[in-house]
Amino acid sequence: MFNSGVWKPAIRATGIPDGRHNGMHVLRHTYASVLLDAGESIKALSAYLGHADPGFTLRTYTHLLPTSEDRTRRAIDKALGEVQAADDEPGAVDGLETA
């Protein structure tokens, strides 16, 4: 009911044509991509989206998963950034730089 009773009338009121490219479908994909990028599990996302099978969620949203290189880089940047912040002193150089 939210889509037909609230979302579409709000979109139309702005003068934007309603359609798949700016409807609830896009909001659903945005929700999924934000959670996946934040590290949420496929199993949890599947439950949040109301899917009975996490395999379906994985097949549907695989293209939204951040690459392992991105996750690895962020994890290392975070770990080194916290250590580096404690060791930041003028003249203290450890030769490490985060991406």
N, C-alpha and C positions, 0 to 999 in steps of 0.2 A: 504494500500500500504506500510505502514511503516514496517509491519511484514515481508512481502515477499521481499520487495525491500531493506530494511536496516538491520532489526534485524537478520533474518535468515542468510544472507550472512556474517554478522559480527560474528555470533556464529560459522558458518562453518569455517571462516578464522582463528579462534583460535584453531581449531581442536576438538572443543567440538561438539558432535552430537546434532543437534537441535531436540527438541521434546517438549512435553507438560510440562515436568519437569523443563525446563529452557527457555521457550518461553514467549511470550507476556501474556499468561494466568497467569504465575507466577508473572510477573510484575503487572498485574491488581490486583491480590490478595494481593500483597505486598502494593500497593498503598492504597487499601481499608483498610487493617489492620493497616497501619500507621495512616491513618485519623481517624479510629474508636478509636484507642488507644489514640489519641490526643483529643478525645471528640467530633469529628464532628458528626453531626446528621445524622440519616439514610436518612432523606429526602434530605439533601444536597448531601450526598454521592450518592444517587440514581440519582440525576441530573448530578453529575460529571461523573458517569459511563454510562449515557445515558439510564438508565432504565425508563420506563414509569410509573412503579408502585413501590413506596417505600416498599410495602409489599414483592415484589419479592426480592429486595435488602436485606431486613431483613432476609427472609428465606434463601437466598444464603450465606450471610456473618455472620449469627448469631454466628457461631463457632469462629469468629475472635473478637467478642466483649470482651473487658476486663471484668472480673468479677466485680460485684458491690463492692466486698471486696477490690479489687485492686484500683478501683476509689476512694472509701472512704478513704482508707489508704493514697493514694497520696494527696488527698485534705486536710486531717488533717495534714499530714506531712508538706505540704506546709504552711498551716496556722500557725501551731505551730512553724515551723522553722523560719518564719518571725518574729513572736512575740519573740521567744526564742533568736534569734540573737540580738534583741534590748535589751533583759534583761540579756545577757551573761556578767556576771561580776564574778570575782573570789569570790567564797564563796556563790554566789547566787544559791540556789538549789530549784527548784520548785517541784521536784519529777516526772516530766514528761520527758519521752524519746520518740523520734520518732522511728518508726520501721526501 
